[in-house]
Amino acid sequence: MIILGLILLIVGFIFSIPILWTIGIVVLIIGLVLFLLGSTGRAIGGRRHYY
């Protein structure tokens, strides 16, 4: 999700599409939160790791 968020941010910035920029920020933040919670050893949604 982090990589997808970065790709959406870059595409939204290059082509000046604000909705892609916004979706990219949201997906990036969700990916970072899942990564942080998963790295602390907490199971999220029944899964211990999100790849």
RODOFI-575713 format. One record per residue: y, z, x negated of N, C-alpha, C in turn. Coordinates in pm, whole numbers, padded with zeros to 5 digits, always signed. Example, Ala and Ser with C-alpha at 12.3 -4.5 7.8 and 13.67 -1.06 7.14 Angstrom:
<rs>
-00569+00780-01319-00450+00780-01230-00330+00780-01320
-00225+00708-01285-00106+00714-01367+00003+00787-01290
</rs>
This chain:
<rs>
-00119+00000-00083+00000+00000+00000+00125+00000-00087
+00115+00061-00202+00231+00064-00291+00263-00077-00340
+00161-00151-00378+00182-00288-00427+00233-00377-00314
+00177-00361-00194+00224-00439-00079+00371-00408-00050
+00410-00282-00057+00549-00244-00036+00641-00307-00138
+00597-00308-00265+00679-00369-00369+00693-00520-00349
+00584-00585-00309+00591-00729-00283+00685-00760-00169
+00677-00681-00061+00768-00704+00052+00913-00679+00013
+00937-00577-00070+01074-00553-00117+01128-00670-00197
+01046-00722-00287+01091-00833-00372+01115-00959-00290
+01022-00991-00199+01038-01111-00116+01159-01097-00024
+01175-00979+00034+01291-00956+00121+01422-00966+00046
+01423-00923-00080+01545-00931-00160+01575-01073-00203
+01472-01146-00246+01492-01283-00294+01536-01376-00182
+01471-01366-00065+01502-01457+00045+01603-01400+00143
+01659-01285+00114+01760-01220+00199+01713-01202+00343
+01594-01146+00357+01538-01118+00489+01536-00966+00505
+01629-00912+00584+01641-00766+00591+01521-00695+00653
+01449-00761+00745+01335-00694+00807+01223-00673+00706
+01204-00769+00614+01104-00750+00508+01145-00639+00414
+01272-00629+00386+01324-00522+00300+01294-00386+00363
+01321-00373+00493+01298-00247+00564+01150-00212+00571
+01067-00310+00606+00923-00286+00613+00869-00251+00475
+00919-00315+00371+00876-00285+00236+00906-00142+00196
+01023-00093+00233+01060+00046+00202+00967+00143+00274
+00941+00117+00402+00855+00205+00481+00713+00206+00425
+00657+00089+00395+00521+00080+00343+00512+00146+00205
+00614+00129+00124+00616+00191-00008+00617+00343+00002
+00696+00397+00091+00703+00543+00108+00570+00596+00161
+00510+00528+00257+00380+00571+00310+00275+00567+00200
+00276+00462+00121+00181+00451+00010+00197+00561-00092
+00321+00596-00124+00345+00703-00220+00301+00839-00165
+00325+00863-00037+00282+00989+00024+00130+00999+00024
+00061+00891+00062-00085+00892+00061-00139+00911-00080
-00074+00848-00178-00116+00864-00317-00100+01008-00364
+00014+01068-00332+00037+01206-00375-00059+01303-00309
-00082+01287-00179-00174+01376-00110-00318+01354-00157
-00354+01231-00183-00489+01202-00232-00511+01253-00373
-00408+01251-00456-00423+01297-00594-00430+01448-00603
-00387+01519-00500-00398+01664-00502-00535+01711-00454
-00619+01617-00411-00754+01653-00369-00769+01676-00220
-00662+01657-00145-00671+01675+00000-00734+01551+00063
-00823+01573+00157-00882+01461+00230-00788+01423+00343
-00754+01296+00351-00660+01248+00453-00735+01147+00539
-00748+01176+00666-00818+01085+00755-00965+01070+00721
-01025+01173+00663-01164+01168+00628-01193+01103+00494
-01089+01058+00426-01109+00993+00295-01038+01076+00188
-01104+01091+00077-01045+01166-00033-00955+01078-00119
-00984+00948-00128-00905+00857-00212-00864+00735-00130
-00746+00686-00153-00699+00562-00095-00672+00466-00210
-00737+00350-00205-00721+00254-00314-00642+00135-00266
</rs>
